[in-house]
Amino acid sequence: MSKRKICIVITARPSYSRIKTALKAIDKHPKLELQLVVAGSALLGRYGNAVDTIENDGFTIDEKVFMVLEGENPTSMAKTTGLGVMELSTVFYNLQPDAVITIADRFETIATSIAASYQNIPLIHIQGGEVTGNIDEKVRHANTKLADIHLVASEDAKERVLKMGEEEYFVINTGCPSIDLANEIKENPDLNFNPIEKYGGVGENLDWQSGYIVVMQHPVTTEYQKAKEDVLKTLEAVDELNIPTFWFWPNVDAGSDGTSNGIRSFRENKKPKNIHFFKNMEPHDFLRLLTNSQCLIGNSSVGIRECSYLGVPVVNIGTRQNRRQRGSNVLDVTYDKAAIKKGIEDQIINKKIVSETIYGDGESGEKIAKILAEIPLKFHKTIQY
């Protein structure tokens, strides 16, 4: 019997850590053949060259799809998605996969879903059913309705997908593969590399060994006009606290030019002595950096998912993660400099944070591969009432 061809589309650097262990499990499964497509900002140097990490990890990339339009505004997001539909339609026509996987909720992931669905290719959605405070929630739920099989990351998400009318047999809580990576780090948590020596980056050569914090702040697509203003408040708070800080570049979203401009102008005008800036890190290194940090600040979902499992304190700023299920490690604050500073100080001394398994137990990749090898594949469905 021929192997099932499973085509996975990775469109941005966060998507890779969300699927890496599943890629490995699919690649080695005797009944599956991995087809890997890398697209969008995952191919771009200014967003960290995630494609290099993927190739260095030993994966063979079947197709690369360049589809990101300049602008970092809602119109360029829409046009990027349109280009994605056109290019991915051709990719799927050529690869002839038995099923396509679209990951999570980034705006361009719906291009994967449309290109597969319109060609009657079974569509599998990873991490549907969650809620947030921006355009990603619309995209995620649209992906859910286009998808035929749903591999969700939590019980809360599973219940929401079922309420959307999806058939229970095809809605399975596998947990999130990113927790598999976090589990590996949890078993061997030592920071075994010098972040500045290994990744370079821009900024001061910090004395970080005695304690540091990490910042990852993205624009909120529904509030993109305020991106620069919002990031400046966080920059000012972190600068005034004078704690050694590793700061990561934002995702490509509407408003990311404002976030990037805010970082650059602050760096040039204020010349902060306590902040070092990076574009990207390999997933294992990034999680190791988080595990040994005093706190994560910003609005990334890594604070909600991996940090919950690792027991890392998080100061979550603003609305980007609204209503997403979170652990006791998360403290929510508004875009107010004083609130951000107090939140960081409180979280650094918070000794009550424990590891939680909301988003998985560390075995998601293997579960996903097993399901993909056995579950009936379909490209149509009847809504259950």
N, C-alpha and C positions, 0 to 999 in steps of 0.2 A: 504494500500500500504506500502511495506517495505521501510525503510529508505535507502537513498544512503549512502554507506560506503565510506568515504573520508579518504584516507591514506596519512598522511603527514610525510615526512622524514626530521628530523633535524640533521645535521651533524657537526655543530660547534656553538660556543656561539653566534656569530653575527646573525646566522640564527634564533635563538629563538626570539630576539627582532623584527626581520623582519616579524614574523608571529604570535606573541603572541595574539594579539587582534582578529585575524582571527580564531585561535584555540578556543578562548572563544566563539565567535559567532557561529562557526560550532557546538561546543559541546552542545549549548543550542537550536539550531535550530530544530524544530519539524520534519523536513523532512531529517535530516542528522545524520549520526553516525560517530563520530570521531575515527579514528584509528591512533595512534601516535607511530612512530618509532624513536628512538634516536640512533644515530650512530656516528662513527668517533671520532673526538677530543672532542665532546660534552660530552663524557663519561670519559674523562681523567682528573685526578687531576692536572697535571702540566699545563693544559690549563684552569683551573678554575672551573671544576666540574659543567658545565652548567646543567647537568642532575639533580643535587640536587635542583637547582633553579626551574626547570620545575616541579619536584615532589612537592616541597614546595608550588608552586602556585596552587596545587590541581589537576593537570592533571594525568590521568592514562596512563602509558606507556605500550603499547602492546608488543613491542619487543625492545631489545637492541642489536645493531650490533657492535661488536668490530672488527675494520678493519684497524687501523692505523699502518703502519710499521715504525719502527725507521729509521732515516736517514735524514729527512728534506732536501732532495735533489730531483731533477727531477725524478730519478729512483724510489725512494720510493713513490713519489706522484703517479706515473703510477701504481705501484704494489698495493698501497692502493686502488686506483680506481678499479683495477681488482678484488681484494678481495671483494670490495663493490658490484660489479655486481653479484658475486657468492652468497654472503650472502643475499643480498636484493631479489634476484630472488626466493630464498626459502621462505623468509618472505612473499612476495606477493602471492606466491603459497598457503601458509597456511592461510593468512588473507582473500584472495579472495575479495579485494576491488573493488568497482565500478569505482573508479578513484584514481590516485596517484598524489600528488603535489610535485614538486621539486622546491627548493627555490634558486633564484638568480644565483650565478656564481662561487661559490667556486669549486676548481678542482674536488672534489669527488662527486659533485652533478650530474655529468653526469652518475655516476653509477646508481643512482635512475632512470634516464631517460631511460637508456639502459635496465635495468631489467624490467621496466614497458612496454616499447614499444615492446620488443621482445615477451612479453606474451599477446600482444593485449589488454592491460589495458589502458583506456583513460588517457593521461598524461596532466597535467595542470602545466604550468610554471609561477611562480611568478617572476616579475621584470626582464623580458627579454627586449631586445632592447637597453640596455645602452652600453656605451663604456668606456673602461679604458685602462691602459697602461701595461697590463701583460697577463699571460696565462688565466686569468679569462674571458677575452673578447672572446677568442676562445670557451671556455666551455659554456659561456652564449649563444652564437649564435648557438652552436651545440644543446644545450637544446631546443632552440627555434625551430629548424628544426625537432627535435624528438617529440616536444609537439603538442598536438591537440588544446588546449585552452590556451590563453595567457592573463594573468592578469597583465598588465604593470603598472608602477608607475608614468609615466609622458606622456604628449602629444608628446614630443620629442622621447621618447622610442616607443610609439605607431606608429608613422610615420616610424620609422626604421624597426619595425617588419613587417609592411605592405609592405615596399620596399623589404623585404626578400621573398615576395610572399605568405604571410599567408592570409587567408580568413578574410575579415573585420569583419564579424559577430562574429568571435571567437577571436578578439583582442579588449580587453576592458581596458580602463584606470580606475583602481580602486584607484590609489594612493598607497602609501606604508603603511602597517600597523604600521610600526615603528613611523610614524607621529601621529598615534592615541595615542601612549604612550606619545609622546612629547606634544600633545595637553592637555593631563591630567596634565602633569607637568606645562604647561604654565598657567593653571587655578589655580594652587596651587604651586608656585615655591620655597617656602622657603626650605632651606637646614635643614631638621628636624632630622639629625643624625650626629654623629661624625664619619667620614670615617675610621679613624685609630682605634677607639674603636670598631666599628662594624665589620670591615673586617681584622684587624690585619695588614698583609703585612710585609714588611721589610724596615728598614731605620729609619731616625730620626723622633722623635715626633714633627712635625712641628707646628709653630705658624701660622696657615693657615687662621684664622678667618678674618684677615685684607686684604686678597686677595691672590689668588693662580691661577696657571695655570695647565692644564691637558695635558699629552702627551700620544699618542697612535700611535706607529710607527711599521709597519709591513715590512717584507722583500718584495722586488719586485721579483717575481718568475723568470722573464726574466733577472734579474740583481743580482741573488742570491749570486754570488761570492763576491759582494761588501757589503753584508748585515752588517757585523761587522764594516767596515769602515764608512758606512753611519750612523749607529746609534751612533757611537762615536762622529761624528761631532755634532749631535743634543745634545748628553749628555754634550759635552764641552760647547756648546752655553748656554744651560739651567743652567749649573753649574756656569758659569761666570756671568750670570744675577742675580743669587742668589735670585730668586723669589721662594716662597714656591711652590712645584710641586708635583702633584700626577701622577705617571707614571705607565702605564698598560702593561702587558706582551703581546708579539706578538701572532698572530694566528699560527697554525701549517701549514707552507708552506715551500717550498724549500727556504732555507736561514734562517729559524727561529732559527736554532742552532747558526748561526753567530750573529744574533740580540741578542739572549739570552746570548751568550758568551760575547758579547760586553758590555751588561748591567752588567753582573756579574763581569767582570774584572774591569770595571770602578768603580763599587760600592766598590770592595775590595781594589783597589789601591788608589783611590781618596777620598773615604769615604765622598761623598757629603753631606753637612749639610742641603741642601734645597730640597732634593728629597726623597719621600716615594714611594715604589713600591708595586703594587697590581697585583694579577693574574686575578681577575674578580670581578664584582659587579652585583647585581640584576639589570635588565634593568631600573626600575623606579629610583633606587638610582643613577645609573650611569648618567641618564639624568638630575636628580636633581643636581648632582655634576657639570655637564657641564653647566647647566643654570646659576649657581652662580659663575662660573669661569670667570677669566679675558680673557682667550683665550684657544683654543685647538690647539695643535701643533702635527704634524705628517703627516700620509697619509691615515687615516681611512676614509671610506665612511660616517661615522657618521658626519664628518665635512661638507660633501656635502649635506647630507639629513637632519638629525634631527637638526643640528646646524643652517642650513638655516632657518628652521621653527621657531626655538627658538631665532634667532637673536644673536647667539654666535659668536664672532670673531674667525677666523680660519687661521692658517698659514699652508698651505698645501705644503709638501716638496716632490720634485721629481716627478716621472712620473707615480706613481701607479694609480692616478685618472685622467690621461690624457683624455681630450675631454669629460669627464662626465659633464653634465649640472650642473652649480653651480650658487649660489646666490652672492649678493654683499658682503656677510660676509667672502668670501674666498680670501686670498692673497696667490699667488703661488710663491714659492722660490725654488732655487736649493739646492743641498747638499753642502752648503758652510757655514761655521760657522758664518762669518760676516753677510751674508744674512739672516740666520736664526735669529740671535740676533736682527738685525734691524727689521725684519718682526714682531717678537714678540713685540718689543717696539712700533712699529707703530700701530699694531692691538689693543694693550691695551688702547691706547689713541684715537682710532677710535670711534667717536660718531655717525657716519652716518649709522650704520648697522640697518636694519629693518627686520622684519619677512617676509618671502616669502613662498608661497604655491606651489612651483615647484613640490613637491613630494606628494601632498595630502592635504586634508582639515581636517583630524582627524576622518574620518568615514569609513576608508578602510575596517576594519574587517567585519563590518556589510554588506557592499557592496559585499565583497567576498562571504560570506555565502549565501546571497540571490541569487547570480549568480550560485553558485554551486548547489543550490536546484532546479533551474529552467532550466539551459542551457542544450540543448541536448548533451549527451555524445557520443563521437565517438572515434575510435582508428585507423582511416585511414583518409587521406586527399588527395585532388588533388590541386596541385599548381595553383594559379590563375595568369594568364598572362594578 
